[in-house]
């Protein structure tokens, strides 16, 4: 096994740091958007399969 000595820190310019930070934020927002789309798709699928009952019907069944 070979051992490679590496630096603990990498220096980058302030402009590059802010660019990477902004890029990270865009990807985070993109993943949140995709998760929302998947949730909506699954909810619509459950509605089509009649797995969801109306809230009023649920309350009646629970005696409220």
mmCIF file as gemmi writes it, N, C-alpha and C atoms, coordinates in Angstrom:
data_model
loop_
_atom_site.group_PDB
_atom_site.id
_atom_site.type_symbol
_atom_site.label_atom_id
_atom_site.label_alt_id
_atom_site.label_comp_id
_atom_site.label_asym_id
_atom_site.label_entity_id
_atom_site.label_seq_id
_atom_site.pdbx_PDB_ins_code
_atom_site.Cartn_x
_atom_site.Cartn_y
_atom_site.Cartn_z
_atom_site.occupancy
_atom_site.B_iso_or_equiv
_atom_site.pdbx_formal_charge
_atom_site.auth_seq_id
_atom_site.auth_asym_id
_atom_site.pdbx_PDB_model_num
ATOM 1 N N . UNK Axp A 1 ? 0.853 -1.162 0 1 0 ? 1 A 1
ATOM 2 C CA . UNK Axp A 1 ? 0 0 0 1 0 ? 1 A 1
ATOM 3 C C . UNK Axp A 1 ? 0.902 1.229 0 1 0 ? 1 A 1
ATOM 4 N N . UNK Axp A 2 ? 0.567 2.178 -0.842 1 0 ? 2 A 1
ATOM 5 C CA . UNK Axp A 2 ? 1.371 3.403 -0.897 1 0 ? 2 A 1
ATOM 6 C C . UNK Axp A 2 ? 0.702 4.494 -0.1 1 0 ? 2 A 1
ATOM 7 N N . UNK Axp A 3 ? 1.504 5.278 0.552 1 0 ? 3 A 1
ATOM 8 C CA . UNK Axp A 3 ? 0.998 6.411 1.314 1 0 ? 3 A 1
ATOM 9 C C . UNK Axp A 3 ? 1.309 7.68 0.553 1 0 ? 3 A 1
ATOM 10 N N . UNK Axp A 4 ? 0.295 8.518 0.403 1 0 ? 4 A 1
ATOM 11 C CA . UNK Axp A 4 ? 0.468 9.777 -0.29 1 0 ? 4 A 1
ATOM 12 C C . UNK Axp A 4 ? 0.285 10.903 0.712 1 0 ? 4 A 1
ATOM 13 N N . UNK Axp A 5 ? 1.232 11.797 0.735 1 0 ? 5 A 1
ATOM 14 C CA . UNK Axp A 5 ? 1.136 12.938 1.637 1 0 ? 5 A 1
ATOM 15 C C . UNK Axp A 5 ? 0.376 14.031 0.908 1 0 ? 5 A 1
ATOM 16 N N . UNK Axp A 6 ? -0.682 14.517 1.553 1 0 ? 6 A 1
ATOM 17 C CA . UNK Axp A 6 ? -1.49 15.571 0.954 1 0 ? 6 A 1
ATOM 18 C C . UNK Axp A 6 ? -1.625 16.728 1.926 1 0 ? 6 A 1
ATOM 19 N N . UNK Axp A 7 ? -1.946 17.861 1.375 1 0 ? 7 A 1
ATOM 20 C CA . UNK Axp A 7 ? -2.204 19.03 2.211 1 0 ? 7 A 1
ATOM 21 C C . UNK Axp A 7 ? -3.567 18.9 2.869 1 0 ? 7 A 1
ATOM 22 N N . UNK Axp A 8 ? -3.699 19.471 4.044 1 0 ? 8 A 1
ATOM 23 C CA . UNK Axp A 8 ? -4.992 19.458 4.733 1 0 ? 8 A 1
ATOM 24 C C . UNK Axp A 8 ? -5.927 20.531 4.192 1 0 ? 8 A 1
ATOM 25 N N . UNK Axp A 9 ? -5.372 21.543 3.571 1 0 ? 9 A 1
ATOM 26 C CA . UNK Axp A 9 ? -6.185 22.656 3.083 1 0 ? 9 A 1
ATOM 27 C C . UNK Axp A 9 ? -5.847 22.937 1.626 1 0 ? 9 A 1
ATOM 28 N N . UNK Axp A 10 ? -6.853 23.413 0.931 1 0 ? 10 A 1
ATOM 29 C CA . UNK Axp A 10 ? -6.684 23.841 -0.462 1 0 ? 10 A 1
ATOM 30 C C . UNK Axp A 10 ? -7.057 25.307 -0.512 1 0 ? 10 A 1
ATOM 31 N N . UNK Axp A 11 ? -6.231 26.112 -1.088 1 0 ? 11 A 1
ATOM 32 C CA . UNK Axp A 11 ? -6.494 27.547 -1.179 1 0 ? 11 A 1
ATOM 33 C C . UNK Axp A 11 ? -7.17 27.858 -2.503 1 0 ? 11 A 1
ATOM 34 N N . UNK Axp A 12 ? -8.273 28.612 -2.419 1 0 ? 12 A 1
ATOM 35 C CA . UNK Axp A 12 ? -8.943 29.083 -3.625 1 0 ? 12 A 1
ATOM 36 C C . UNK Axp A 12 ? -9.252 30.562 -3.438 1 0 ? 12 A 1
ATOM 37 N N . UNK Axp A 13 ? -9.483 31.214 -4.546 1 0 ? 13 A 1
ATOM 38 C CA . UNK Axp A 13 ? -9.768 32.646 -4.469 1 0 ? 13 A 1
ATOM 39 C C . UNK Axp A 13 ? -11.162 32.871 -3.898 1 0 ? 13 A 1
ATOM 40 N N . UNK Axp A 14 ? -11.382 34.072 -3.401 1 0 ? 14 A 1
ATOM 41 C CA . UNK Axp A 14 ? -12.675 34.423 -2.82 1 0 ? 14 A 1
ATOM 42 C C . UNK Axp A 14 ? -13.774 34.343 -3.881 1 0 ? 14 A 1
ATOM 43 N N . UNK Axp A 15 ? -13.462 34.783 -5.088 1 0 ? 15 A 1
ATOM 44 C CA . UNK Axp A 15 ? -14.449 34.745 -6.181 1 0 ? 15 A 1
ATOM 45 C C . UNK Axp A 15 ? -14.834 33.301 -6.504 1 0 ? 15 A 1
ATOM 46 N N . UNK Axp A 16 ? -13.851 32.41 -6.534 1 0 ? 16 A 1
ATOM 47 C CA . UNK Axp A 16 ? -14.125 30.998 -6.811 1 0 ? 16 A 1
ATOM 48 C C . UNK Axp A 16 ? -14.958 30.383 -5.682 1 0 ? 16 A 1
ATOM 49 N N . UNK Axp A 17 ? -14.65 30.751 -4.453 1 0 ? 17 A 1
ATOM 50 C CA . UNK Axp A 17 ? -15.408 30.255 -3.303 1 0 ? 17 A 1
ATOM 51 C C . UNK Axp A 17 ? -16.879 30.649 -3.418 1 0 ? 17 A 1
ATOM 52 N N . UNK Axp A 18 ? -17.142 31.9 -3.743 1 0 ? 18 A 1
ATOM 53 C CA . UNK Axp A 18 ? -18.531 32.363 -3.864 1 0 ? 18 A 1
ATOM 54 C C . UNK Axp A 18 ? -19.229 31.715 -5.059 1 0 ? 18 A 1
ATOM 55 N N . UNK Axp A 19 ? -18.486 31.475 -6.131 1 0 ? 19 A 1
ATOM 56 C CA . UNK Axp A 19 ? -19.058 30.796 -7.3 1 0 ? 19 A 1
ATOM 57 C C . UNK Axp A 19 ? -19.471 29.368 -6.924 1 0 ? 19 A 1
ATOM 58 N N . UNK Axp A 20 ? -18.596 28.666 -6.208 1 0 ? 20 A 1
ATOM 59 C CA . UNK Axp A 20 ? -18.912 27.3 -5.791 1 0 ? 20 A 1
ATOM 60 C C . UNK Axp A 20 ? -20.065 27.267 -4.794 1 0 ? 20 A 1
ATOM 61 N N . UNK Axp A 21 ? -20.106 28.238 -3.913 1 0 ? 21 A 1
ATOM 62 C CA . UNK Axp A 21 ? -21.188 28.317 -2.939 1 0 ? 21 A 1
ATOM 63 C C . UNK Axp A 21 ? -22.528 28.535 -3.641 1 0 ? 21 A 1
ATOM 64 N N . UNK Axp A 22 ? -22.536 29.407 -4.645 1 0 ? 22 A 1
ATOM 65 C CA . UNK Axp A 22 ? -23.754 29.671 -5.408 1 0 ? 22 A 1
ATOM 66 C C . UNK Axp A 22 ? -24.175 28.424 -6.194 1 0 ? 22 A 1
ATOM 67 N N . UNK Axp A 23 ? -23.21 27.732 -6.76 1 0 ? 23 A 1
ATOM 68 C CA . UNK Axp A 23 ? -23.488 26.508 -7.495 1 0 ? 23 A 1
ATOM 69 C C . UNK Axp A 23 ? -24.083 25.447 -6.573 1 0 ? 23 A 1
ATOM 70 N N . UNK Axp A 24 ? -23.536 25.334 -5.377 1 0 ? 24 A 1
ATOM 71 C CA . UNK Axp A 24 ? -24.057 24.394 -4.39 1 0 ? 24 A 1
ATOM 72 C C . UNK Axp A 24 ? -25.508 24.727 -4.046 1 0 ? 24 A 1
ATOM 73 N N . UNK Axp A 25 ? -25.815 25.994 -3.89 1 0 ? 25 A 1
ATOM 74 C CA . UNK Axp A 25 ? -27.179 26.412 -3.575 1 0 ? 25 A 1
ATOM 75 C C . UNK Axp A 25 ? -28.141 26.072 -4.711 1 0 ? 25 A 1
ATOM 76 N N . UNK Axp A 26 ? -27.693 26.277 -5.959 1 0 ? 26 A 1
ATOM 77 C CA . UNK Axp A 26 ? -28.544 25.938 -7.103 1 0 ? 26 A 1
ATOM 78 C C . UNK Axp A 26 ? -28.856 24.443 -7.12 1 0 ? 26 A 1
ATOM 79 N N . UNK Axp A 27 ? -27.844 23.613 -6.883 1 0 ? 27 A 1
ATOM 80 C CA . UNK Axp A 27 ? -28.083 22.173 -6.899 1 0 ? 27 A 1
ATOM 81 C C . UNK Axp A 27 ? -28.965 21.75 -5.731 1 0 ? 27 A 1
ATOM 82 N N . UNK Axp A 28 ? -28.804 22.366 -4.572 1 0 ? 28 A 1
ATOM 83 C CA . UNK Axp A 28 ? -29.651 22.05 -3.427 1 0 ? 28 A 1
ATOM 84 C C . UNK Axp A 28 ? -31.104 22.38 -3.767 1 0 ? 28 A 1
ATOM 85 N N . UNK Axp A 29 ? -31.338 23.544 -4.356 1 0 ? 29 A 1
ATOM 86 C CA . UNK Axp A 29 ? -32.698 23.929 -4.748 1 0 ? 29 A 1
ATOM 87 C C . UNK Axp A 29 ? -33.251 22.994 -5.81 1 0 ? 29 A 1
ATOM 88 N N . UNK Axp A 30 ? -32.402 22.56 -6.732 1 0 ? 30 A 1
ATOM 89 C CA . UNK Axp A 30 ? -32.819 21.631 -7.783 1 0 ? 30 A 1
ATOM 90 C C . UNK Axp A 30 ? -33.275 20.306 -7.178 1 0 ? 30 A 1
ATOM 91 N N . UNK Axp A 31 ? -32.53 19.769 -6.204 1 0 ? 31 A 1
ATOM 92 C CA . UNK Axp A 31 ? -32.9 18.501 -5.578 1 0 ? 31 A 1
ATOM 93 C C . UNK Axp A 31 ? -34.198 18.636 -4.787 1 0 ? 31 A 1
ATOM 94 N N . UNK Axp A 32 ? -34.38 19.758 -4.117 1 0 ? 32 A 1
ATOM 95 C CA . UNK Axp A 32 ? -35.631 19.995 -3.395 1 0 ? 32 A 1
ATOM 96 C C . UNK Axp A 32 ? -36.8 20.012 -4.38 1 0 ? 32 A 1
ATOM 97 N N . UNK Axp A 33 ? -36.6 20.672 -5.525 1 0 ? 33 A 1
ATOM 98 C CA . UNK Axp A 33 ? -37.625 20.727 -6.571 1 0 ? 33 A 1
ATOM 99 C C . UNK Axp A 33 ? -37.95 19.318 -7.075 1 0 ? 33 A 1
ATOM 100 N N . UNK Axp A 34 ? -36.927 18.502 -7.319 1 0 ? 34 A 1
ATOM 101 C CA . UNK Axp A 34 ? -37.163 17.134 -7.795 1 0 ? 34 A 1
ATOM 102 C C . UNK Axp A 34 ? -37.91 16.3 -6.759 1 0 ? 34 A 1
ATOM 103 N N . UNK Axp A 35 ? -37.548 16.444 -5.495 1 0 ? 35 A 1
ATOM 104 C CA . UNK Axp A 35 ? -38.249 15.706 -4.444 1 0 ? 35 A 1
ATOM 105 C C . UNK Axp A 35 ? -39.723 16.091 -4.405 1 0 ? 35 A 1
ATOM 106 N N . UNK Axp A 36 ? -40.016 17.373 -4.576 1 0 ? 36 A 1
ATOM 107 C CA . UNK Axp A 36 ? -41.411 17.82 -4.603 1 0 ? 36 A 1
ATOM 108 C C . UNK Axp A 36 ? -42.159 17.224 -5.781 1 0 ? 36 A 1
ATOM 109 N N . UNK Axp A 37 ? -41.515 17.186 -6.946 1 0 ? 37 A 1
ATOM 110 C CA . UNK Axp A 37 ? -42.159 16.587 -8.119 1 0 ? 37 A 1
ATOM 111 C C . UNK Axp A 37 ? -42.45 15.107 -7.908 1 0 ? 37 A 1
ATOM 112 N N . UNK Axp A 38 ? -41.519 14.399 -7.294 1 0 ? 38 A 1
ATOM 113 C CA . UNK Axp A 38 ? -41.723 12.975 -7.028 1 0 ? 38 A 1
ATOM 114 C C . UNK Axp A 38 ? -42.868 12.779 -6.036 1 0 ? 38 A 1
ATOM 115 N N . UNK Axp A 39 ? -42.928 13.609 -4.996 1 0 ? 39 A 1
ATOM 116 C CA . UNK Axp A 39 ? -44.017 13.514 -4.027 1 0 ? 39 A 1
ATOM 117 C C . UNK Axp A 39 ? -45.366 13.756 -4.693 1 0 ? 39 A 1
ATOM 118 N N . UNK Axp A 40 ? -45.432 14.75 -5.563 1 0 ? 40 A 1
ATOM 119 C CA . UNK Axp A 40 ? -46.68 15.054 -6.266 1 0 ? 40 A 1
ATOM 120 C C . UNK Axp A 40 ? -47.082 13.885 -7.162 1 0 ? 40 A 1
ATOM 121 N N . UNK Axp A 41 ? -46.118 13.318 -7.87 1 0 ? 41 A 1
ATOM 122 C CA . UNK Axp A 41 ? -46.4 12.178 -8.757 1 0 ? 41 A 1
ATOM 123 C C . UNK Axp A 41 ? -46.942 11 -7.949 1 0 ? 41 A 1
ATOM 124 N N . UNK Axp A 42 ? -46.326 10.716 -6.8 1 0 ? 42 A 1
ATOM 125 C CA . UNK Axp A 42 ? -46.79 9.602 -5.968 1 0 ? 42 A 1
ATOM 126 C C . UNK Axp A 42 ? -48.179 9.876 -5.402 1 0 ? 42 A 1
ATOM 127 N N . UNK Axp A 43 ? -48.447 11.105 -4.995 1 0 ? 43 A 1
ATOM 128 C CA . UNK Axp A 43 ? -49.772 11.45 -4.465 1 0 ? 43 A 1
ATOM 129 C C . UNK Axp A 43 ? -50.836 11.292 -5.549 1 0 ? 43 A 1
ATOM 130 N N . UNK Axp A 44 ? -50.545 11.739 -6.751 1 0 ? 44 A 1
ATOM 131 C CA . UNK Axp A 44 ? -51.515 11.588 -7.85 1 0 ? 44 A 1
ATOM 132 C C . UNK Axp A 44 ? -51.766 10.119 -8.158 1 0 ? 44 A 1
ATOM 133 N N . UNK Axp A 45 ? -50.715 9.312 -8.08 1 0 ? 45 A 1
ATOM 134 C CA . UNK Axp A 45 ? -50.849 7.876 -8.325 1 0 ? 45 A 1
ATOM 135 C C . UNK Axp A 45 ? -51.76 7.253 -7.27 1 0 ? 45 A 1
ATOM 136 N N . UNK Axp A 46 ? -51.583 7.645 -5.999 1 0 ? 46 A 1
ATOM 137 C CA . UNK Axp A 46 ? -52.431 7.125 -4.931 1 0 ? 46 A 1
ATOM 138 C C . UNK Axp A 46 ? -53.877 7.539 -5.118 1 0 ? 46 A 1
ATOM 139 N N . UNK Axp A 47 ? -54.111 8.752 -5.591 1 0 ? 47 A 1
ATOM 140 C CA . UNK Axp A 47 ? -55.483 9.214 -5.846 1 0 ? 47 A 1
ATOM 141 C C . UNK Axp A 47 ? -56.107 8.382 -6.961 1 0 ? 47 A 1
ATOM 142 N N . UNK Axp A 48 ? -55.355 8.122 -8.028 1 0 ? 48 A 1
ATOM 143 C CA . UNK Axp A 48 ? -55.874 7.3 -9.129 1 0 ? 48 A 1
ATOM 144 C C . UNK Axp A 48 ? -56.202 5.881 -8.675 1 0 ? 48 A 1
ATOM 145 N N . UNK Axp A 49 ? -55.416 5.367 -7.731 1 0 ? 49 A 1
ATOM 146 C CA . UNK Axp A 49 ? -55.622 3.996 -7.252 1 0 ? 49 A 1
ATOM 147 C C . UNK Axp A 49 ? -56.635 3.938 -6.107 1 0 ? 49 A 1
ATOM 148 N N . UNK Axp A 50 ? -57.257 5.083 -5.797 1 0 ? 50 A 1
ATOM 149 C CA . UNK Axp A 50 ? -58.287 5.175 -4.747 1 0 ? 50 A 1
ATOM 150 C C . UNK Axp A 50 ? -57.729 4.78 -3.373 1 0 ? 50 A 1
ATOM 151 N N . UNK Axp A 51 ? -56.464 5.063 -3.12 1 0 ? 51 A 1
ATOM 152 C CA . UNK Axp A 51 ? -55.858 4.77 -1.822 1 0 ? 51 A 1
ATOM 153 C C . UNK Axp A 51 ? -56.109 5.887 -0.813 1 0 ? 51 A 1
ATOM 154 N N . UNK Axp A 52 ? -56.631 6.995 -1.28 1 0 ? 52 A 1
ATOM 155 C CA . UNK Axp A 52 ? -56.852 8.154 -0.417 1 0 ? 52 A 1
ATOM 156 C C . UNK Axp A 52 ? -58.343 8.404 -0.333 1 0 ? 52 A 1
ATOM 157 N N . UNK Axp A 53 ? -58.807 8.698 0.9 1 0 ? 53 A 1
ATOM 158 C CA . UNK Axp A 53 ? -60.218 9.022 1.074 1 0 ? 53 A 1
ATOM 159 C C . UNK Axp A 53 ? -60.334 10.505 1.413 1 0 ? 53 A 1
ATOM 160 N N . UNK Axp A 54 ? -61.47 11.117 1.074 1 0 ? 54 A 1
ATOM 161 C CA . UNK Axp A 54 ? -61.646 12.535 1.395 1 0 ? 54 A 1
ATOM 162 C C . UNK Axp A 54 ? -61.594 12.782 2.905 1 0 ? 54 A 1
ATOM 163 N N . UNK Axp A 55 ? -61.157 13.947 3.281 1 0 ? 55 A 1
ATOM 164 C CA . UNK Axp A 55 ? -61.014 14.313 4.689 1 0 ? 55 A 1
ATOM 165 C C . UNK Axp A 55 ? -62.356 14.257 5.419 1 0 ? 55 A 1
ATOM 166 N N . UNK Axp A 56 ? -63.417 14.704 4.763 1 0 ? 56 A 1
ATOM 167 C CA . UNK Axp A 56 ? -64.737 14.688 5.389 1 0 ? 56 A 1
ATOM 168 C C . UNK Axp A 56 ? -65.158 13.26 5.725 1 0 ? 56 A 1
ATOM 169 N N . UNK Axp A 57 ? -64.912 12.341 4.816 1 0 ? 57 A 1
ATOM 170 C CA . UNK Axp A 57 ? -65.276 10.94 5.033 1 0 ? 57 A 1
ATOM 171 C C . UNK Axp A 57 ? -64.47 10.359 6.19 1 0 ? 57 A 1
ATOM 172 N N . UNK Axp A 58 ? -63.2 10.714 6.261 1 0 ? 58 A 1
ATOM 173 C CA . UNK Axp A 58 ? -62.356 10.243 7.368 1 0 ? 58 A 1
ATOM 174 C C . UNK Axp A 58 ? -62.889 10.738 8.702 1 0 ? 58 A 1
ATOM 175 N N . UNK Axp A 59 ? -63.247 12.026 8.768 1 0 ? 59 A 1
ATOM 176 C CA . UNK Axp A 59 ? -63.77 12.59 10.01 1 0 ? 59 A 1
ATOM 177 C C . UNK Axp A 59 ? -65.079 11.907 10.416 1 0 ? 59 A 1
ATOM 178 N N . UNK Axp A 60 ? -65.929 11.594 9.453 1 0 ? 60 A 1
ATOM 179 C CA . UNK Axp A 60 ? -67.178 10.9 9.765 1 0 ? 60 A 1
ATOM 180 C C . UNK Axp A 60 ? -66.891 9.511 10.332 1 0 ? 60 A 1
ATOM 181 N N . UNK Axp A 61 ? -65.894 8.817 9.732 1 0 ? 61 A 1
ATOM 182 C CA . UNK Axp A 61 ? -65.547 7.478 10.208 1 0 ? 61 A 1
ATOM 183 C C . UNK Axp A 61 ? -64.956 7.537 11.611 1 0 ? 61 A 1
ATOM 184 N N . UNK Axp A 62 ? -64.276 8.614 11.933 1 0 ? 62 A 1
ATOM 185 C CA . UNK Axp A 62 ? -63.672 8.762 13.247 1 0 ? 62 A 1
ATOM 186 C C . UNK Axp A 62 ? -64.664 9.336 14.264 1 0 ? 62 A 1
ATOM 187 N N . UNK Axp A 63 ? -65.828 9.761 13.799 1 0 ? 63 A 1
ATOM 188 C CA . UNK Axp A 63 ? -66.87 10.257 14.673 1 0 ? 63 A 1
ATOM 189 C C . UNK Axp A 63 ? -66.731 11.731 15.035 1 0 ? 63 A 1
ATOM 190 N N . UNK Axp A 64 ? -66.071 12.481 14.216 1 0 ? 64 A 1
ATOM 191 C CA . UNK Axp A 64 ? -65.921 13.919 14.471 1 0 ? 64 A 1
ATOM 192 C C . UNK Axp A 64 ? -66.977 14.72 13.751 1 0 ? 64 A 1
